[in-house]
Amino acid sequence: MYIEGGWVRVNGKVVETPQTRVLDETIELNPHARAEPVTPVTILLHKPPGCEWDAGRPAAGDLLTLANRWSGDKNGVRPLQRHLARQISVTPLERDATGLLVFTQEWPVQRKLQQDAALVEHEVIVDVTGEVSPAVLDRLNRTPVIDGRAMLPAKVSISRQVDAITGLRFALKGCHPGQIAQMCAPVGLTIVAMRRIRIGRLAMAGLPVGQWRYLSRFERV
């Protein structure tokens, strides 16, 4: 448990794998070491465009390295290699979209975001081309039919307007990859960029693209 907890150094380097062979190396035990199991963690990643949210290639999970941990992550968790192993991606997102992904080793978080997915609200900023008239907004706020199935109505509003680009803010429950595109196409809107900024009560805030942070013990989905 000392070794798996990252409390042991061999020649000044932390070794987290038990039964590592040593000869005359210097072995040090951190004076603050605690012999207790490593607690499972949940990780928030800002996914860049062009990678898959799950096991596809290239995979967003490949970015879960200690080098990509956000320097602004101040929640006090001691980073361990074991935190990055067996992480399950539980929040689908389009390949070309950017934004918040959740990876977890914690069963309660996995259950909440998978089994109760239809009840969790996602907030997505979508840049589109095409006229966003009051009639178009009205249609976007009606109950959508996605892949032949009626979904819960989304809350759609205009967030910004720059030249020919309109930024729309979508707040929708049970978000599925392709859902927003199927909502926009019938009203003549073409998506040029998409960024998810919130999942439930988890906000991406200042997390840089391609970096991750730990979910703090005070945060809830």
C-alpha angles and dihedrals in degrees: 000000000000090000096043089047091059095245097124127080127193112200088343096309123111112243116196099176116092119224093031108161117246133177119177096341120133111256119199131185116207108246089226093053118142122199098222136119119273109259116233114248141202122225131204116209130188100222117214120218120270100041133097122250093222135023098323123113125293090025126203088220089070087073091065096102129128089245090062096053109123112252088218092063101114102165093115099241112147104232115238133179088235089064089064097048124092093006112166119213107222106171115072118215134173117268094240095043125095129211147072122001125176122215119183146181090186118099096209091055092046091050093048094050097040110030094035095035093123090062098048116095121224122199114208131178109214124189112207141175121221134066114307100199126172088259091054091049090050091054092047090054093054125093106287125217109219120186088344095308126108112237131196113277116267126224107234126181139159112261100176145348122214117171107299094347121093119193113216124193113215121193107184139156125227093021114198127188107265094021096110092046090053089051094049101043098065091054094050099256123139119205115228099169138006130192127177110212103173141029113189104311094338113105125193091216111162098347107138123233112274094016133102142203137194121262104245122230089246095059124091130192 
